[in-house]
Amino acid sequence: LGWPDFSCTFEEKDTDKVTFLSLELNPDQAKFGQWVLLALSLAMFLLALLLACRLYSREKRSLSQDTNAQDTGSRDSGAPEKQPKAYFLGVAMAPRLAAR
């Protein structure tokens, strides 16, 4: 009595293929694919940083222009008051348009 006598032999395929993104590729092709994905992710990261810096500089520039305009407007009492502007992605617009 006890465990039956099983022979557990697996006939594995002896191939030089690896699975990368659900594709059966050679190891060199898989390594190249990994480098391509790394390069694309770094490019996207740098693009995001560039866009963030551009947005920051535009916002800073538009805020300084509005501050200068308000300073000159406060000296001139005859100038009509402008509606305060809201900023969306560094672009000054009316508050009702920014809320959309």
C-alpha positions as CSV (number, residue, x, y, z in Angstrom):
1,L,0.0,0.0,0.0
2,G,1.1,3.6,-0.4
3,W,1.7,5.8,-3.3
4,P,1.4,4.3,-6.7
5,D,4.5,4.1,-8.8
6,F,4.4,7.1,-11.1
7,S,7.2,8.1,-13.3
8,C,7.2,11.9,-13.5
9,T,9.2,12.7,-16.6
10,F,8.6,15.8,-18.5
11,E,9.6,16.0,-22.0
12,E,10.4,19.7,-22.1
13,K,11.0,21.3,-25.4
14,D,14.7,22.3,-25.5
15,T,14.3,25.5,-27.5
16,D,16.2,28.7,-27.3
17,K,13.0,30.8,-27.3
18,V,11.9,33.1,-24.5
19,T,8.6,34.7,-23.9
20,F,8.6,38.5,-24.0
21,L,5.3,40.4,-24.2
22,S,3.5,37.1,-25.1
23,L,5.9,36.6,-28.1
24,E,8.2,33.7,-28.5
25,L,11.5,35.4,-29.4
26,N,15.2,34.6,-29.4
27,P,17.0,35.9,-26.3
28,D,18.8,38.6,-28.3
29,Q,15.5,39.8,-29.7
30,A,14.0,39.9,-26.2
31,K,16.9,41.8,-24.9
32,F,16.6,44.3,-27.8
33,G,12.9,44.7,-27.0
34,Q,13.7,45.4,-23.4
35,W,16.2,48.2,-24.4
36,V,13.6,49.7,-26.7
37,L,11.0,49.8,-23.9
38,L,13.5,51.4,-21.6
39,A,14.4,54.0,-24.2
40,L,10.7,54.8,-24.8
41,S,10.0,55.1,-21.1
42,L,13.0,57.5,-20.6
43,A,11.9,59.6,-23.6
44,M,8.3,59.8,-22.2
45,F,9.7,60.8,-18.8
46,L,11.9,63.5,-20.3
47,L,8.9,64.8,-22.4
48,A,6.8,65.0,-19.2
49,L,9.6,66.9,-17.5
50,L,9.9,69.3,-20.4
51,L,6.1,69.9,-20.5
52,A,6.1,70.5,-16.7
53,C,8.9,73.0,-17.0
54,R,7.2,74.8,-19.9
55,L,3.9,74.9,-17.9
56,Y,5.7,76.3,-14.8
57,S,7.5,79.0,-16.8
58,R,4.4,80.1,-18.7
59,E,2.5,80.2,-15.4
60,K,5.2,82.2,-13.7
61,R,5.5,84.6,-16.7
62,S,1.7,85.2,-16.9
63,L,1.5,85.8,-13.1
64,S,4.3,88.3,-13.2
65,Q,2.7,90.1,-16.2
66,D,-0.6,90.3,-14.3
67,T,1.1,91.6,-11.2
68,N,2.8,94.3,-13.3
69,A,-0.5,95.2,-15.0
70,Q,-2.3,95.4,-11.6
71,D,0.5,97.7,-10.2
72,T,0.2,100.1,-13.1
73,G,-3.6,99.9,-13.0
74,S,-3.7,100.8,-9.3
75,R,-1.8,104.1,-10.0
76,D,-4.2,105.0,-12.8
77,S,-7.6,105.5,-11.1
78,G,-9.4,106.3,-14.3
79,A,-8.7,102.9,-15.8
80,P,-11.6,100.4,-15.9
81,E,-11.1,97.3,-13.7
82,K,-10.6,94.1,-15.6
83,Q,-12.3,90.9,-14.6
84,P,-9.9,88.7,-12.6
85,K,-8.5,85.9,-14.7
86,A,-8.1,82.2,-13.9
87,Y,-5.3,80.2,-15.2
88,F,-5.6,76.7,-16.8
89,L,-2.4,75.1,-18.2
90,G,-0.6,78.4,-18.1
91,V,-3.2,80.3,-20.2
92,A,-5.1,83.2,-18.7
93,M,-8.9,83.0,-19.2
94,A,-12.1,84.1,-17.7
95,P,-13.1,82.1,-14.6
96,R,-16.2,80.8,-16.2
97,L,-14.2,79.2,-19.0
98,A,-11.6,77.7,-16.6
99,A,-14.4,76.0,-14.6
100,R,-15.5,74.1,-17.7
